[in-house]
Amino acid sequence: MLYTIMRFDMRGPSFSVPRPQLYANALEMGEYGDKHGFNSFSISEHHGSDDGYLPSPLILAAGLAARTKQMTIMMSAMVIPLHDPLRLAEDLAVLDQLSNGRALLVAAGGYVASEYAMFDKDMAKRGARVAEMIQILRQAWTGEPFEYEGRTVRVTPTPVQKTIPIWMGGSVPAAAKRAGRFADGFHTHVPELYQIYYDEAVACGKNPMPYRQPGPGFVHVAEDPEAEWEKIAPHAMHEMNAYGKWATQGQTDSIYREVSSIDELKATGGYAVVTPDECIALGKQYGAILLHPLMGGLDPELSWRSLELYVNKVLPAFK
């Protein structure tokens, strides 16, 4: 079986198609993926970005929940210290109700200083705040009254699930160790960090999944990959450099870095523009494929061709 993830972050640089067209296609693509057995959405969050990066992931998640029936709706990742924990608990519970138990939260502390300044939050305390908020969310989802900042509060409705799964993301050992104590899973591309998480989770009596090396962060299927690279390259360069700039400013380990040429971009291995047979090989190697169909504001017409090739020529090899 091949696990298929469909990611949306809704970046729309100045040379992309109009933003309403991107959002409309995200919903249509989500419905198409759900119909054809894709497994999960990955919906991201950032704030104040020039390219309109998705700042309200729960709104898009609700739209996808209304259009789909099967796919897990993974908020990956939400910068939870920027949110009020009680309101976040309510919104996620409603998302879980709307989706009939398909919500999953990947909680992160973030690494972009301007976002913390925008919301007047203390970035230096983000690690401890993530751990604190996870405990608040879980308590809130019991539906029972509890003490919060000196007052009695209650969150209703409760989720469909007994509690919404909470994973964590992070790029430093302290984050991995916190995830081992507080989370149900940990997202990282660094095996050494995952081992720290794994060891801590085992020490806490949990049964964590073994590490799985992630594949490329963008997979596009084409009959003529070189021809399509010319159309994809400006969008991939934009995404790589936008993330790379954030990573440099935040001094965080990342799969992204600033690059100056298409050859340098290709050498990172993060962008796979491949034939159907090459995509089948990637699926067998990694066990999962991450589709990012509107990456960097990519033309939806190009993205639809890739999705249809994936459904018609890649997935049948795994049935």
HELIX and SHEET records of a PDB file:
HELIX    1   1 ARG A   19  LYS A   35  1                                  17    
HELIX    2   2 PRO A   57  ARG A   67  1                                  11    
HELIX    3   3 ILE A   80  LEU A   82  5                                   3    
HELIX    4   4 PRO A   85  LEU A   98  1                                  14    
HELIX    5   5 ALA A  113  MET A  118  1                                   6    
HELIX    6   6 MET A  123  LYS A  125  5                                   3    
HELIX    7   7 ARG A  126  ALA A  140  1                                  15    
HELIX    8   8 PRO A  173  PHE A  182  1                                  10    
HELIX    9   9 PRO A  191  ALA A  203  1                                  13    
HELIX   10  10 PRO A  225  GLY A  250  1                                  26    
HELIX   11  11 ILE A  262  ALA A  267  1                                   6    
HELIX   12  12 PRO A  276  TYR A  286  1                                  11    
HELIX   13  13 MET A  295  GLY A  297  5                                   3    
HELIX   14  14 PRO A  300  LEU A  309  1                                  10    
HELIX   15  15 TYR A  310  VAL A  314  3                                   5    
HELIX   16  16 LEU A  315  PHE A  318  5                                   4    
SHEET    1   A 7 GLY A 185  HIS A 187  0                                        
SHEET    2   A 7 ILE A 166  GLY A 169  1                                        
SHEET    3   A 7 ALA A 103  ALA A 108  1                                        
SHEET    4   A 7 THR A  72  VAL A  79  1                                        
SHEET    5   A 7 SER A  40  ILE A  43  1                                        
SHEET    6   A 7 TYR A   3  PHE A   8  1                                        
SHEET    7   A 7 ALA A 288  LEU A 291  1                                        
SHEET    1   B 2 PHE A 146  TYR A 148  0                                        
SHEET    2   B 2 ARG A 151  VAL A 153 -1                                        
SHEET    1   C 2 PHE A 218  VAL A 221  0                                        
SHEET    2   C 2 TYR A 271  VAL A 274  1                                        
END                                                                             
